[in-house]
Amino acid sequence: MARYLPLLVLIGACAACSKPPQPHEPPTPQARAETPWDSLEAQKKKAQDVQKTVDAQAKAQAKDIEAQ
């Protein structure tokens, strides 16, 4: 019996130290934090949209002029 006592103590210590496995859940999405250049990016996107509109109008106007 004395021969098995250290083995039993070791098994008991290992069992006491181990944690139950945690459920594997995906992390919750965090809200996007605003960065200092977000307003600049919005202005850039707006300017690109305006440029596309101007280019489309110029193309339509050039087509009308050629048609006359």
N, CA, C and O atoms as CSV, one atom per row, in Angstrom:
chain,resi,resn,atom,element,x,y,z
A,1,MET,N,N,0.829,-1.183,0.000
A,1,MET,CA,C,0.000,0.000,0.000
A,1,MET,C,C,0.877,1.251,0.000
A,1,MET,O,O,0.561,2.214,-0.698
A,2,ALA,N,N,1.942,1.261,0.745
A,2,ALA,CA,C,2.825,2.419,0.815
A,2,ALA,C,C,3.503,2.658,-0.526
A,2,ALA,O,O,3.913,3.778,-0.831
A,3,ARG,N,N,3.618,1.612,-1.318
A,3,ARG,CA,C,4.244,1.731,-2.629
A,3,ARG,C,C,3.352,2.519,-3.601
A,3,ARG,O,O,3.856,3.226,-4.474
A,4,TYR,N,N,2.056,2.395,-3.448
A,4,TYR,CA,C,1.110,3.041,-4.353
A,4,TYR,C,C,0.685,4.441,-3.890
A,4,TYR,O,O,0.046,5.174,-4.647
A,5,LEU,N,N,1.027,4.808,-2.680
A,5,LEU,CA,C,0.618,6.099,-2.129
A,5,LEU,C,C,1.164,7.284,-2.942
A,5,LEU,O,O,0.387,8.189,-3.245
A,6,PRO,N,N,2.447,7.333,-3.313
A,6,PRO,CA,C,2.929,8.481,-4.126
A,6,PRO,C,C,2.234,8.552,-5.482
A,6,PRO,O,O,1.963,9.642,-5.987
A,7,LEU,N,N,1.947,7.403,-6.068
A,7,LEU,CA,C,1.263,7.382,-7.343
A,7,LEU,C,C,-0.159,7.936,-7.205
A,7,LEU,O,O,-0.615,8.698,-8.058
A,8,LEU,N,N,-0.848,7.558,-6.145
A,8,LEU,CA,C,-2.193,8.057,-5.912
A,8,LEU,C,C,-2.190,9.565,-5.633
A,8,LEU,O,O,-3.086,10.282,-6.079
A,9,VAL,N,N,-1.196,10.033,-4.906
A,9,VAL,CA,C,-1.073,11.465,-4.623
A,9,VAL,C,C,-0.817,12.233,-5.926
A,9,VAL,O,O,-1.391,13.301,-6.139
A,10,LEU,N,N,0.027,11.702,-6.779
A,10,LEU,CA,C,0.329,12.345,-8.056
A,10,LEU,C,C,-0.916,12.411,-8.942
A,10,LEU,O,O,-1.184,13.444,-9.557
A,11,ILE,N,N,-1.660,11.341,-9.010
A,11,ILE,CA,C,-2.887,11.316,-9.806
A,11,ILE,C,C,-3.908,12.298,-9.236
A,11,ILE,O,O,-4.578,13.002,-9.992
A,12,GLY,N,N,-4.028,12.348,-7.937
A,12,GLY,CA,C,-4.956,13.282,-7.299
A,12,GLY,C,C,-4.563,14.723,-7.546
A,12,GLY,O,O,-5.426,15.569,-7.779
A,13,ALA,N,N,-3.266,15.015,-7.499
A,13,ALA,CA,C,-2.795,16.384,-7.736
A,13,ALA,C,C,-3.052,16.792,-9.190
A,13,ALA,O,O,-3.457,17.923,-9.456
A,14,CYS,N,N,-2.821,15.883,-10.112
A,14,CYS,CA,C,-3.063,16.184,-11.527
A,14,CYS,C,C,-4.556,16.404,-11.781
A,14,CYS,O,O,-4.932,17.289,-12.549
A,15,ALA,N,N,-5.384,15.619,-11.150
A,15,ALA,CA,C,-6.827,15.765,-11.335
A,15,ALA,C,C,-7.320,17.077,-10.736
A,15,ALA,O,O,-8.240,17.691,-11.276
A,16,ALA,N,N,-6.727,17.514,-9.638
A,16,ALA,CA,C,-7.154,18.761,-9.000
A,16,ALA,C,C,-6.694,19.979,-9.797
A,16,ALA,O,O,-7.358,21.016,-9.772
A,17,CYS,N,N,-5.583,19.873,-10.493
A,17,CYS,CA,C,-5.038,21.009,-11.239
A,17,CYS,C,C,-5.696,21.189,-12.596
A,17,CYS,O,O,-5.722,22.301,-13.123
A,18,SER,N,N,-6.215,20.143,-13.159
A,18,SER,CA,C,-6.760,20.260,-14.509
A,18,SER,C,C,-8.090,21.002,-14.485
A,18,SER,O,O,-8.892,20.850,-13.564
A,19,LYS,N,N,-8.301,21.809,-15.523
A,19,LYS,CA,C,-9.532,22.583,-15.653
A,19,LYS,C,C,-10.448,21.858,-16.631
A,19,LYS,O,O,-9.968,21.192,-17.548
A,20,PRO,N,N,-11.739,21.979,-16.449
A,20,PRO,CA,C,-12.641,21.371,-17.436
A,20,PRO,C,C,-12.514,22.119,-18.756
A,20,PRO,O,O,-12.255,23.322,-18.753
A,21,PRO,N,N,-12.688,21.447,-19.866
A,21,PRO,CA,C,-12.539,22.124,-21.156
A,21,PRO,C,C,-13.616,23.203,-21.335
A,21,PRO,O,O,-14.782,23.013,-20.991
A,22,GLN,N,N,-13.188,24.317,-21.875
A,22,GLN,CA,C,-14.098,25.438,-22.108
A,22,GLN,C,C,-14.857,25.198,-23.409
A,22,GLN,O,O,-14.286,24.668,-24.362
A,23,PRO,N,N,-16.117,25.573,-23.467
A,23,PRO,CA,C,-16.849,25.429,-24.725
A,23,PRO,C,C,-16.235,26.338,-25.781
A,23,PRO,O,O,-15.887,27.485,-25.503
A,24,HIS,N,N,-16.109,25.822,-26.974
A,24,HIS,CA,C,-15.457,26.564,-28.057
A,24,HIS,C,C,-16.502,27.390,-28.803
A,24,HIS,O,O,-17.136,26.911,-29.744
A,25,GLU,N,N,-16.671,28.648,-28.364
A,25,GLU,CA,C,-17.618,29.560,-28.995
A,25,GLU,C,C,-16.835,30.606,-29.780
A,25,GLU,O,O,-15.763,31.032,-29.352
A,26,PRO,N,N,-17.361,31.014,-30.913
A,26,PRO,CA,C,-16.664,32.070,-31.652
A,26,PRO,C,C,-16.730,33.385,-30.871
A,26,PRO,O,O,-17.703,33.631,-30.158
A,27,PRO,N,N,-15.718,34.218,-30.999
A,27,PRO,CA,C,-15.732,35.487,-30.275
A,27,PRO,C,C,-16.849,36.387,-30.786
A,27,PRO,O,O,-17.205,36.353,-31.964
A,28,THR,N,N,-17.386,37.178,-29.897
A,28,THR,CA,C,-18.454,38.090,-30.289
A,28,THR,C,C,-17.853,39.239,-31.094
A,28,THR,O,O,-16.789,39.745,-30.738
A,29,PRO,N,N,-18.512,39.656,-32.165
A,29,PRO,CA,C,-17.961,40.748,-32.967
A,29,PRO,C,C,-17.977,42.052,-32.183
A,29,PRO,O,O,-18.942,42.370,-31.488
A,30,GLN,N,N,-16.910,42.778,-32.310
A,30,GLN,CA,C,-16.788,44.057,-31.621
A,30,GLN,C,C,-17.253,45.173,-32.553
A,30,GLN,O,O,-17.169,45.052,-33.775
A,31,ALA,N,N,-17.734,46.241,-31.968
A,31,ALA,CA,C,-18.132,47.400,-32.758
A,31,ALA,C,C,-16.878,48.029,-33.362
A,31,ALA,O,O,-15.824,48.071,-32.728
A,32,ARG,N,N,-17.008,48.514,-34.586
A,32,ARG,CA,C,-15.855,49.095,-35.264
A,32,ARG,C,C,-15.546,50.444,-34.625
A,32,ARG,O,O,-16.420,51.302,-34.498
A,33,ALA,N,N,-14.309,50.615,-34.232
A,33,ALA,CA,C,-13.889,51.881,-33.635
A,33,ALA,C,C,-13.569,52.870,-34.752
A,33,ALA,O,O,-12.943,52.514,-35.751
A,34,GLU,N,N,-14.000,54.100,-34.572
A,34,GLU,CA,C,-13.752,55.118,-35.574
A,34,GLU,C,C,-12.295,55.562,-35.504
A,34,GLU,O,O,-11.760,55.802,-34.422
A,35,THR,N,N,-11.673,55.665,-36.645
A,35,THR,CA,C,-10.281,56.094,-36.712
A,35,THR,C,C,-10.228,57.544,-37.169
A,35,THR,O,O,-11.200,58.051,-37.728
A,36,PRO,N,N,-9.113,58.212,-36.941
A,36,PRO,CA,C,-9.014,59.632,-37.311
A,36,PRO,C,C,-9.172,59.884,-38.810
A,36,PRO,O,O,-9.617,60.965,-39.196
A,37,TRP,N,N,-8.824,58.928,-39.659
A,37,TRP,CA,C,-8.888,59.165,-41.095
A,37,TRP,C,C,-10.186,58.662,-41.734
A,37,TRP,O,O,-10.295,58.660,-42.960
A,38,ASP,N,N,-11.160,58.243,-40.947
A,38,ASP,CA,C,-12.437,57.805,-41.510
A,38,ASP,C,C,-13.143,58.944,-42.243
A,38,ASP,O,O,-13.735,58.723,-43.299
A,39,SER,N,N,-13.089,60.152,-41.699
A,39,SER,CA,C,-13.744,61.280,-42.364
A,39,SER,C,C,-13.036,61.599,-43.679
A,39,SER,O,O,-13.681,61.995,-44.651
A,40,LEU,N,N,-11.720,61.429,-43.714
A,40,LEU,CA,C,-10.984,61.673,-44.956
A,40,LEU,C,C,-11.351,60.632,-46.012
A,40,LEU,O,O,-11.483,60.956,-47.192
A,41,GLU,N,N,-11.515,59.392,-45.584
A,41,GLU,CA,C,-11.911,58.329,-46.508
A,41,GLU,C,C,-13.310,58.596,-47.058
A,41,GLU,O,O,-13.568,58.352,-48.236
A,42,ALA,N,N,-14.208,59.093,-46.218
A,42,ALA,CA,C,-15.562,59.409,-46.673
A,42,ALA,C,C,-15.532,60.545,-47.692
A,42,ALA,O,O,-16.254,60.505,-48.689
A,43,GLN,N,N,-14.700,61.557,-47.447
A,43,GLN,CA,C,-14.576,62.664,-48.391
A,43,GLN,C,C,-13.989,62.185,-49.718
A,43,GLN,O,O,-14.406,62.631,-50.788
A,44,LYS,N,N,-13.030,61.286,-49.640
A,44,LYS,CA,C,-12.407,60.744,-50.846
A,44,LYS,C,C,-13.431,59.955,-51.661
A,44,LYS,O,O,-13.487,60.089,-52.883
A,45,LYS,N,N,-14.236,59.138,-50.995
A,45,LYS,CA,C,-15.259,58.351,-51.674
A,45,LYS,C,C,-16.288,59.270,-52.333
A,45,LYS,O,O,-16.715,59.026,-53.462
A,46,LYS,N,N,-16.681,60.321,-51.626
A,46,LYS,CA,C,-17.649,61.277,-52.181
A,46,LYS,C,C,-17.060,61.971,-53.409
A,46,LYS,O,O,-17.753,62.159,-54.409
A,47,ALA,N,N,-15.790,62.351,-53.337
A,47,ALA,CA,C,-15.138,63.009,-54.468
A,47,ALA,C,C,-15.051,62.065,-55.667
A,47,ALA,O,O,-15.221,62.500,-56.806
A,48,GLN,N,N,-14.789,60.787,-55.428
A,48,GLN,CA,C,-14.735,59.817,-56.521
A,48,GLN,C,C,-16.108,59.656,-57.167
A,48,GLN,O,O,-16.217,59.562,-58.389
A,49,ASP,N,N,-17.154,59.625,-56.343
A,49,ASP,CA,C,-18.510,59.515,-56.883
A,49,ASP,C,C,-18.874,60.745,-57.722
A,49,ASP,O,O,-19.489,60.617,-58.781
A,50,VAL,N,N,-18.496,61.919,-57.252
A,50,VAL,CA,C,-18.766,63.150,-58.000
A,50,VAL,C,C,-18.008,63.130,-59.323
A,50,VAL,O,O,-18.546,63.526,-60.357
A,51,GLN,N,N,-16.763,62.672,-59.290
A,51,GLN,CA,C,-15.957,62.613,-60.516
A,51,GLN,C,C,-16.578,61.650,-61.532
A,51,GLN,O,O,-16.574,61.925,-62.732
A,52,LYS,N,N,-17.103,60.538,-61.059
A,52,LYS,CA,C,-17.761,59.592,-61.960
A,52,LYS,C,C,-18.981,60.234,-62.611
A,52,LYS,O,O,-19.227,60.047,-63.803
A,53,THR,N,N,-19.743,60.989,-61.825
A,53,THR,CA,C,-20.924,61.670,-62.360
A,53,THR,C,C,-20.525,62.703,-63.403
A,53,THR,O,O,-21.145,62.785,-64.463
A,54,VAL,N,N,-19.503,63.485,-63.116
A,54,VAL,CA,C,-19.034,64.507,-64.055
A,54,VAL,C,C,-18.529,63.858,-65.329
A,54,VAL,O,O,-18.816,64.345,-66.423
A,55,ASP,N,N,-17.786,62.771,-65.213
A,55,ASP,CA,C,-17.282,62.069,-66.397
A,55,ASP,C,C,-18.425,61.520,-67.244
A,55,ASP,O,O,-18.383,61.592,-68.472
A,56,ALA,N,N,-19.448,60.970,-66.587
A,56,ALA,CA,C,-20.598,60.435,-67.325
A,56,ALA,C,C,-21.341,61.555,-68.043
A,56,ALA,O,O,-21.770,61.372,-69.183
A,57,GLN,N,N,-21.503,62.707,-67.403
A,57,GLN,CA,C,-22.172,63.838,-68.042
A,57,GLN,C,C,-21.357,64.378,-69.215
A,57,GLN,O,O,-21.920,64.735,-70.250
A,58,ALA,N,N,-20.035,64.440,-69.058
A,58,ALA,CA,C,-19.170,64.920,-70.137
A,58,ALA,C,C,-19.228,63.965,-71.322
A,58,ALA,O,O,-19.242,64.398,-72.475
A,59,LYS,N,N,-19.261,62.677,-71.041
A,59,LYS,CA,C,-19.341,61.681,-72.110
A,59,LYS,C,C,-20.673,61.814,-72.856
A,59,LYS,O,O,-20.714,61.745,-74.085
A,60,ALA,N,N,-21.753,62.004,-72.106
A,60,ALA,CA,C,-23.072,62.168,-72.725
A,60,ALA,C,C,-23.111,63.453,-73.543
A,60,ALA,O,O,-23.688,63.461,-74.630
A,61,GLN,N,N,-22.525,64.522,-73.063
A,61,GLN,CA,C,-22.511,65.782,-73.771
A,61,GLN,C,C,-21.684,65.660,-75.058
A,61,GLN,O,O,-22.077,66.186,-76.099
A,62,ALA,N,N,-20.553,64.977,-74.988
A,62,ALA,CA,C,-19.724,64.790,-76.171
A,62,ALA,C,C,-20.465,63.951,-77.217
A,62,ALA,O,O,-20.353,64.206,-78.416
A,63,LYS,N,N,-21.212,62.963,-76.763
A,63,LYS,CA,C,-22.002,62.128,-77.682
A,63,LYS,C,C,-23.081,62.968,-78.362
A,63,LYS,O,O,-23.320,62.819,-79.560
A,64,ASP,N,N,-23.735,63.855,-77.600
A,64,ASP,CA,C,-24.765,64.732,-78.165
A,64,ASP,C,C,-24.186,65.692,-79.185
A,64,ASP,O,O,-24.802,65.944,-80.221
A,65,ILE,N,N,-23.010,66.228,-78.904
A,65,ILE,CA,C,-22.360,67.165,-79.823
A,65,ILE,C,C,-21.995,66.447,-81.126
A,65,ILE,O,O,-22.187,66.999,-82.209
A,66,GLU,N,N,-21.477,65.238,-81.028
A,66,GLU,CA,C,-21.128,64.484,-82.221
A,66,GLU,C,C,-22.356,64.100,-83.028
A,66,GLU,O,O,-22.292,63.997,-84.253
A,67,ALA,N,N,-23.471,63.889,-82.347
A,67,ALA,CA,C,-24.684,63.506,-83.056
A,67,ALA,C,C,-25.236,64.647,-83.880
A,67,ALA,O,O,-25.953,64.406,-84.852
A,68,GLN,N,N,-24.926,65.880,-83.525
A,68,GLN,CA,C,-25.448,67.044,-84.278
A,68,GLN,C,C,-24.632,67.268,-85.457
A,68,GLN,O,O,-24.897,68.193,-86.224
